[in-house]
Amino acid sequence: MTRRPVLIALFDDVQSLDVTGPLEVFSGAGAAAGDPGAYPVTTASLGGGPVRTSSGLRLLPDTGLDEAVAAGLPHTLLVPGGNGTRSPDPALIDWLRVHAPRAERLVSVCTGALLLAEAGLLDGHRVTTHWNACDHLARRHPGVLVDPEPIFVRDGRLATSAGVTAGIDLALALVEEDLGRDAALTVARHLVVFLRRPGNQAQFSAQLAAQTARREPLRDLQAWITEHPEADLSVEALAARARLSPRHFARAFRAETGTTPGRYVDRVRLEHARRLLEETTLGVEEVARASGHGTSEAMRRAFTKALGTAPADYRRRFHAPVR
């Protein structure tokens, strides 16, 4: 079986789960495919010294970064994120600038994208990172095409993921690409996670993207909208359910959630439709009705505007076969 060595770069104030999440996926994938050596994983830091994670956990690398590449170039170079990416060691940036272009696959998790950008490796590429760092990355590196929505993005040999647990989703997608769905599914079951959230799934669900309302009637209404996307969710209908005038309701909802009722409803319905397309065999028309879009044409317009793809194309890419 093909060996795909993985080198994970460590540094002080790294996010521990950015390291251990993908590491667990790769280390488990070989065994799942019947070859424990399919992904030899090496951790390395500048000089090979121990590092302390942002949560205080002390990590002892296998070797130094220079020694790691001297022993052989990795197939996959993985750069995690964490607080240490905000003021990185210039020597680490220099090392990435020299050695990262030589890896067959370059991967960043969370704010690891900031390190790759500082090394000049992301210009002209579409990437993502933790939602809280997207604006910073775009402002500091205007040549980088930052997409704040997806949980991970593939752009040729470059793969970038959103925050923390999204690194597990990206690693599972890479394993599925390399070794097939069965190996990835075995690892996902062992880790008790979904096989993979689709790469262009939003970093936030509608409920997380919007603030939770302070007042109980509006908070309960948010939950009700999520459970009834097919209902009449016009401002007038929602205001009546909240026992407010439409004008007062619209003002209060925006003030407490940070978004308008219409935008919140649109996001809930789109999210519901995506889940049905991914997880069920319902026809497109049935999905349109069940998600509150009404017609397949209305749903097509919503998908095209938000995701740049039609519902049928989305299903072909992301539908998980029913077992």
Long-range contacts (C-beta under 8 A, 24 or more apart in sequence): 1-33, 1-34, 1-35, 1-37, 1-38, 2-38, 2-178, 3-37, 3-38, 3-39, 3-40, 3-75, 4-38, 4-39, 4-75, 4-76, 4-178, 5-39, 5-40, 5-41, 5-42, 5-72, 5-74, 5-75, 5-76, 6-39, 6-40, 6-41, 6-42, 6-74, 6-75, 6-76, 6-77, 6-78, 7-42, 7-43, 7-44, 7-65, 7-68, 7-69, 7-74, 7-76, 7-77, 7-78, 7-103, 8-41, 8-42, 8-43, 8-44, 8-78, 8-80, 9-44, 9-45, 9-65, 9-77, 9-78, 9-79, 9-80, 9-92, 9-95, 9-96, 10-43, 10-44, 10-45, 10-51, 10-59, 10-61, 10-80, 11-45, 11-46, 11-51, 11-82, 11-84, 11-88, 11-89, 11-92, 12-51, 12-52, 12-84, 13-52, 13-53, 13-54, 13-82, 13-83, 13-84, 14-51, 14-53, 14-54, 14-59, 14-80, 14-81, 14-82, 14-84, 15-53, 15-54, 15-55, 15-80, 15-81, 15-82, 15-83, 15-109, 15-110, 15-111, 15-164, 16-53, 16-54, 16-55, 16-57, 16-59, 17-164, 17-165, 17-167, 18-80, 18-81, 18-82, 18-109, 18-110, 18-112, 18-164, 18-167, 19-43, 19-53, 19-59, 19-80, 21-109, 21-164, 21-165, 21-167, 21-168, 21-171, 22-78, 22-80, 22-107, 22-109, 22-167, 22-168, 22-170, 22-171, 24-168, 24-191, 25-168, 25-171, 25-172, 25-175, 25-187, 25-191, 26-171, 26-175, 28-186, 28-187, 28-190, 28-191, 29-175, 29-178, 29-179, 29-183, 29-184, 29-187, 32-179, 32-182, 32-183, 32-184, 32-186, 32-187, 32-190, 33-179, 33-180, 33-183, 38-178, 38-179, 42-68, 42-74, 44-68, 46-89, 46-91, 46-92, 46-95, 53-82, 54-82, 54-83, 54-84, 65-92, 65-95, 65-99, 66-95, 69-99, 69-102, 73-99, 73-102, 73-103, 73-104, 74-103, 74-104, 75-103, 75-104, 75-105, 76-103, 76-104, 76-105, 76-106, 76-107, 76-174, 77-103, 77-105, 77-106, 77-107, 78-107, 78-108, 78-109, 78-112, 79-106, 79-107, 79-108, 79-109, 79-112, 79-113, 79-115, 79-116, 80-108, 80-109, 80-110, 80-112, 80-167, 81-108, 81-109, 81-110, 81-111, 81-112, 81-113, 81-114, 81-129, 81-130, 81-133, 81-163, 82-110, 82-111, 85-111, 85-112, 85-114, 85-115, 86-111, 86-114, 88-114, 88-115, 88-118, 93-118, 93-119, 94-119, 96-121, 97-121, 103-157, 104-157, 105-157, 105-159, 105-174, 106-157, 106-158, 106-159, 107-158, 107-159, 107-160, 107-161, 107-170, 107-174, 108-159, 108-160, 108-161, 109-161, 109-164, 109-166, 109-167, 109-170, 110-161, 110-162, 110-163, 110-164, 110-166, 110-167, 111-163, 112-160, 113-137, 113-160, 114-140, 116-160, 117-141, 117-144, 121-158, 122-158, 122-160, 125-155, 125-156, 125-158, 126-153, 126-155, 127-153, 127-155, 127-158, 127-160, 128-152, 128-153, 128-160, 128-161, 128-162, 128-203, 129-160, 129-161, 129-162, 129-163, 130-162, 130-163, 130-164, 131-162, 131-163, 131-203, 131-204, 132-163, 148-203, 149-200, 149-202, 149-203, 150-199, 150-200, 150-201, 150-202, 150-203, 151-197, 151-198, 151-199, 151-200, 151-201, 151-202, 151-203, 152-199, 153-199, 154-199, 162-203, 163-203, 166-197, 166-203, 168-193, 169-194, 169-196, 169-197, 169-199, 170-199, 172-196, 173-199, 195-320, 198-274, 198-278, 198-317, 198-318, 200-307, 201-274, 202-271, 205-271, 206-264, 206-267, 206-268, 206-271, 209-259, 209-267, 210-257, 210-258, 210-259, 210-264, 210-267, 211-256, 211-257, 211-258, 212-257, 213-253, 213-256, 213-257, 214-256, 215-252, 215-256, 217-242, 217-243, 218-242, 218-252, 218-253, 218-256, 218-257, 222-257, 222-264, 225-264, 225-265, 225-268, 226-268, 226-272, 229-265, 229-268, 229-269, 229-272, 229-290, 229-291, 229-292, 230-289, 230-290, 230-291, 230-292, 231-292, 233-261, 233-265, 233-292, 235-261, 235-262, 265-292, 266-302, 269-293, 269-302, 270-302, 270-303, 270-306, 273-299, 273-302, 273-303, 273-311, 274-314, 274-318, 277-311, 277-314, 277-315, 277-318, 277-319, 278-315, 278-318, 278-319, 278-320, 279-319, 279-320, 281-322, 284-311, 284-312, 284-315, 287-311
